[in-house]
Amino acid sequence: MDFQYSPKVEALRARVREFMDRYVIPNNARWRREIAAGLNPPPVVEELKAIAKAEGLWNLFLPGLRDDEPGTRLTNLEYAPLAEIMGQLQWASEVFNCSAPDTGNMELLHLFATPEQRTRWLDPLLNGEIRSCFAMTEPDSSSSDATNISTRIALEGDAWVVNGRKWFITGALHAKVAIVMGITSPDAEPHRRQSMVLVPMDAPGVTIVRDISVMNHISAESHCEVLFRDVRVPKANLLGEEGSGFALAQARLGPGRIHHCMRSIGQCELALDLMTQRAQERKTFGKYLHEHGPVAEWIALSRCEIEQARLLTLKTAWMIDTVGAKAAAGEISMIKAVAPRMQVTILDRAMQTFGAMGLSPDTPLADLWTWGRSLRFADGPDEVHLRAIARREIARSRKTLGSAAAFLTPPLDDEAGHG
Ligand SMILES: Cc1cc2nc3c(=O)[nH]c(=O)nc-3n(C[C@H](O)[C@H](O)[C@H](O)COP(=O)(O)OP(=O)(O)OC[C@H]3O[C@@H](n4cnc5c(N)ncnc54)[C@H](O)[C@@H]3O)c2cc1C
């Protein structure tokens, strides 16, 4: 087991770090000004995208690209430390064409799109010319269980007709296309009822009802409620096979889920840096904050938790690369349950270390806490992942049921009867 990044990855880390320090972080104030002025998407992102693309720091997330597609052919394991660095600033991943939900959507299109779908949607996404969204969750059905989805996608002549209401659809405000999940075969068995179709966001009948605030905060990327009323798209817009929606959702959420965890780890590193530096600047009761036991313990625990989560993320990435997302499903669930909780805990400690300032907009901490809290839902709530882990564990244990009994310690014969 080699715990070192390869020379290739070290070189890329240095380049991404350098790009962040040179172009992205110094432009954060400009990005905020542009968003405040209602320029969304902000021009600064387009400018920096052109530079990142020219420097070859582009589509770092997608292994197995075709020769004619722009990007770097990295494995998930190689990509993980780069996603950490890009994840530290809310809008940075987009500069490298590595932001959610586009990365998951590009992966899905890469795997399942027809040649025509690739030309119309995947190529412009890979080039960073358009953005996309993924529409599964519904206000009227408990969407942690995808078999509950009620949006209807019915075949009428040579068109699919979509009717339904989705919400918390990240990026819908700026998307040119939505991958919409709904029911195409109501009489099939529960996991074969759903399909995905590609719906242009300017199709008649698509309405963005509202951009929903998260913890009372409207984010620049948008999380929208979207109504699809009698939306007609050509039959050729079906993604994959009819009835394969559930399987496609599982495929999409594999690498996409760990990308979120990689960015989470980067955000926790930033929170730990901020907390540790603040604790060395401020004094109470004659001591620096880090000299008080509880603050030192927060720092230490945060370091331990980040290292644990990083190892699990890297193991999961390595498994996706070597045995595939399906065989890595247990690890994907584990890190998806671990990383967002860790983020909430570490951000909470960092905010506490900062005092009232920790809750103000003068630090990124409150935003990063909010995002960590959101991640406890996005791509499946913690409980669903924990349930999947428990099921696997119980199935594994069932195969050797009774074997652990050898380790029980009943009283020895000569101890029996005493007392
Ligand atoms: C910021 C943000 C962005 C999002 N972006 C998107 C997006 O782009 N596209 C999209 O389709 N969705 C998106 N979502 C939605 C997210 O995927 C769903 O919220 C999530 O899947 C849960 O579905 P639900 O909200 O319907 O909760 P429900 O299914 O109603 O579940 C409610 C709660 O029940 C509990 N629960 C459920 N099942 C179990 C179980 N088996 N055991 C124990 N407890 C359980 C969990 O605590 C869960 O939180 C986003 C959410 C947020 C907050």
The ligand as a Tripos MOL2 file, in Angstrom:
@<TRIPOS>MOLECULE
LIG
   53    58     1     0     0
SMALL
NO_CHARGES

@<TRIPOS>ATOM
      1 C1        -28.9460   21.8970   -1.3890 C.3       1 LIG1
      2 C2        -29.6070   20.7000   -2.0010 C.ar      1 LIG1
      3 C3        -29.3920   20.4220   -3.3400 C.ar      1 LIG1
      4 C4        -30.0570   19.3440   -3.9570 C.ar      1 LIG1
      5 N1        -29.8740   19.1290   -5.3040 N.ar      1 LIG1
      6 C5        -30.6410   18.1990   -5.9280 C.ar      1 LIG1
      7 C6        -30.5920   18.0580   -7.3610 C.ar      1 LIG1
      8 O1        -29.8330   18.7430   -8.0550 O.2       1 LIG1
      9 N2        -31.4250   17.1640   -7.9570 N.ar      1 LIG1
     10 C7        -32.2860   16.3880   -7.2450 C.ar      1 LIG1
     11 O2        -32.9950   15.5890   -7.8410 O.2       1 LIG1
     12 N3        -32.3340   16.4890   -5.8730 N.ar      1 LIG1
     13 C8        -31.5540   17.3860   -5.2120 C.ar      1 LIG1
     14 N4        -31.6240   17.5180   -3.8450 N.ar      1 LIG1
     15 C9        -32.6080   16.7430   -3.1060 C.3       1 LIG1
     16 C10       -32.0490   15.5560   -2.3080 C.3       1 LIG1
     17 O3        -31.4590   14.6140   -3.1670 O.3       1 LIG1
     18 C11       -33.2440   14.9940   -1.5020 C.3       1 LIG1
     19 O4        -33.5950   15.9760   -0.5450 O.3       1 LIG1
     20 C12       -32.9370   13.6960   -0.8300 C.3       1 LIG1
     21 O5        -32.7650   12.6530   -1.7700 O.3       1 LIG1
     22 C13       -34.0610   13.3000    0.1660 C.3       1 LIG1
     23 O6        -35.3070   13.2860   -0.4440 O.3       1 LIG1
     24 P1        -36.5190   14.0840    0.2660 P.3       1 LIG1
     25 O7        -36.0920   15.4880    0.5010 O.co2     1 LIG1
     26 O8        -37.7460   13.8570   -0.5500 O.co2     1 LIG1
     27 O9        -36.6880   13.4330    1.6980 O.3       1 LIG1
     28 P2        -37.6120   12.1890    2.0930 P.3       1 LIG1
     29 O10       -37.4520   11.0840    1.1060 O.co2     1 LIG1
     30 O11       -38.9810   12.6800    2.3550 O.co2     1 LIG1
     31 O12       -36.9430   11.7110    3.4510 O.3       1 LIG1
     32 C14       -37.0210   12.5050    4.6390 C.3       1 LIG1
     33 C15       -36.1120   11.9400    5.6910 C.3       1 LIG1
     34 O13       -36.5330   10.6220    6.0210 O.3       1 LIG1
     35 C16       -35.4300    9.9170    6.5170 C.3       1 LIG1
     36 N5        -35.3400    8.6210    5.8230 N.ar      1 LIG1
     37 C17       -35.6200    8.3530    4.5420 C.ar      1 LIG1
     38 N6        -35.4030    7.0440    4.2750 N.ar      1 LIG1
     39 C18       -34.9800    6.4830    5.4260 C.ar      1 LIG1
     40 C19       -34.5660    5.1800    5.8140 C.ar      1 LIG1
     41 N7        -34.5320    4.1610    4.9310 N.pl3     1 LIG1
     42 N8        -34.1840    4.9640    7.1030 N.ar      1 LIG1
     43 C20       -34.1900    5.9820    8.0020 C.ar      1 LIG1
     44 N9        -34.5720    7.2350    7.6910 N.ar      1 LIG1
     45 C21       -34.9380    7.4920    6.4280 C.ar      1 LIG1
     46 C22       -34.1710   10.7370    6.2450 C.3       1 LIG1
     47 O14       -33.7470   11.3640    7.4300 O.3       1 LIG1
     48 C23       -34.6700   11.7750    5.2570 C.3       1 LIG1
     49 O15       -33.9520   12.9830    5.3430 O.3       1 LIG1
     50 C24       -30.9380   18.5330   -3.1950 C.ar      1 LIG1
     51 C25       -31.1170   18.8070   -1.8160 C.ar      1 LIG1
     52 C26       -30.4670   19.8730   -1.2370 C.ar      1 LIG1
     53 C27       -30.7090   20.1570    0.2130 C.3       1 LIG1
@<TRIPOS>BOND
     1     1     2 1
     2     2     3 ar
     3     2    52 ar
     4     3     4 ar
     5     4     5 ar
     6     4    50 ar
     7     5     6 ar
     8     6     7 ar
     9     6    13 1
    10     7     8 2
    11     7     9 ar
    12     9    10 ar
    13    10    11 2
    14    10    12 ar
    15    12    13 ar
    16    13    14 ar
    17    14    15 1
    18    14    50 ar
    19    15    16 1
    20    16    17 1
    21    16    18 1
    22    18    19 1
    23    18    20 1
    24    20    21 1
    25    20    22 1
    26    22    23 1
    27    23    24 1
    28    24    25 2
    29    24    26 1
    30    24    27 1
    31    27    28 1
    32    28    29 2
    33    28    30 1
    34    28    31 1
    35    31    32 1
    36    32    33 1
    37    33    34 1
    38    33    48 1
    39    34    35 1
    40    35    36 1
    41    35    46 1
    42    36    37 ar
    43    36    45 ar
    44    37    38 ar
    45    38    39 ar
    46    39    40 ar
    47    39    45 ar
    48    40    41 1
    49    40    42 ar
    50    42    43 ar
    51    43    44 ar
    52    44    45 ar
    53    46    47 1
    54    46    48 1
    55    48    49 1
    56    50    51 ar
    57    51    52 ar
    58    52    53 1
@<TRIPOS>SUBSTRUCTURE
     1 LIG1         1 GROUP 0 **** ****
